[in-house]
Amino acid sequence: MRRWWLDEQAHAGPEHLDAGYVAAYDRKAGFDPTEDIEVLRRHGLGPDSLVVDLGAGTGTFAVSVAPSCRRVVAIDVSAAMTAALRTRIERLGLDNVTVVDAGFLTYVHEDEPADIVFTRNALHQIPDFWKGIALDRIASFLRPHGVLRLRDLVFDFAPHEAEERIEAWMSAAVGDPAAGWTADELAQHVRTEFSTYSWLLESMLDRSGFDILERSFRRSAYGTYTCGRRGS
Ligand SMILES: C[S@@+](CC[C@H](N)C(=O)[O-])C[C@H]1O[C@@H](n2cnc3c(N)ncnc32)[C@H](O)[C@@H]1O
């Protein structure tokens, strides 16, 4: 590895490396992937699809999409997350989910090109320079017209609006850290993590060869993008 390459574990978020946090993660996240799977079906997800989930965490999306596709590759840099996911797969008796210990910048895709790449709440872990590289790497293993569904904390406003929008977003935070993200946690996210502006992310997506097919935002601070990879 080049000596200037980012250490993904050092940027993984210390909580994600902590087995105690991981054990409580699903309740805190409250993630229901039903809509993601429905949207992906509309964009070609089917029994022959190869699906890659980057930053898969405990694998809520990976295990939910598995019955609807041929194979899922679920990737994460946190050994605590991949251990929880392996246990979950075994418990569910799924035989078409492969778990890989790697990240956006280290995963090597040795299969045929993927049909779908999903990534939720993970890309903000790395700075923008690296997001550009991560999106290029995703485009390199996604087939032409394959679909990237990207969900993350992304700021859909201009810098001069930041104070008002961030405060409005934080005012909707939960009080109980076991059931969601508190205002303190959101403040820490803004201070220490790498959520970017929508207009920067969208430029990176374009440069990496993606067309944005659908886009939606919640409270100007949480973006969901469904993108098609250009090319033939
Ligand atoms: C907030 S969790 C989201 C997990 C899951 N995608 C979900 O939606 O529930 C963020 C995940 O990203 C992983 N992560 C952090 N940095 C990463 C990187 N560079 N490459 C891949 N995954 C990373 C963390 O280990 C963690 O599992």
The ligand as an ORCA input file, in Angstrom:
! r2SCAN-3c Opt
* xyz 0 1
  C     -23.226      3.855     10.742
  S     -22.638      2.298     10.249
  C     -23.765      1.869      8.923
  C     -23.897      0.376      8.756
  C     -24.955     -0.059      7.748
  N     -24.605      0.340      6.409
  C     -26.306      0.488      8.111
  O     -26.854      1.263      7.333
  O     -26.845      0.112      9.170
  C     -21.160      2.722      9.345
  C     -20.374      1.510      8.928
  O     -19.343      1.903      8.032
  C     -18.199      1.161      8.330
  N     -17.040      1.862      7.769
  C     -16.348      2.891      8.294
  N     -15.362      3.262      7.454
  C     -15.440      2.434      6.380
  C     -14.682      2.314      5.184
  N     -13.655      3.121      4.915
  N     -15.035      1.364      4.295
  C     -16.094      0.554      4.561
  N     -16.841      0.613      5.677
  C     -16.518      1.550      6.574
  C     -18.218      1.059      9.851
  O     -17.389      0.033     10.330
  C     -19.686      0.816     10.097
  O     -20.006     -0.551     10.058
*
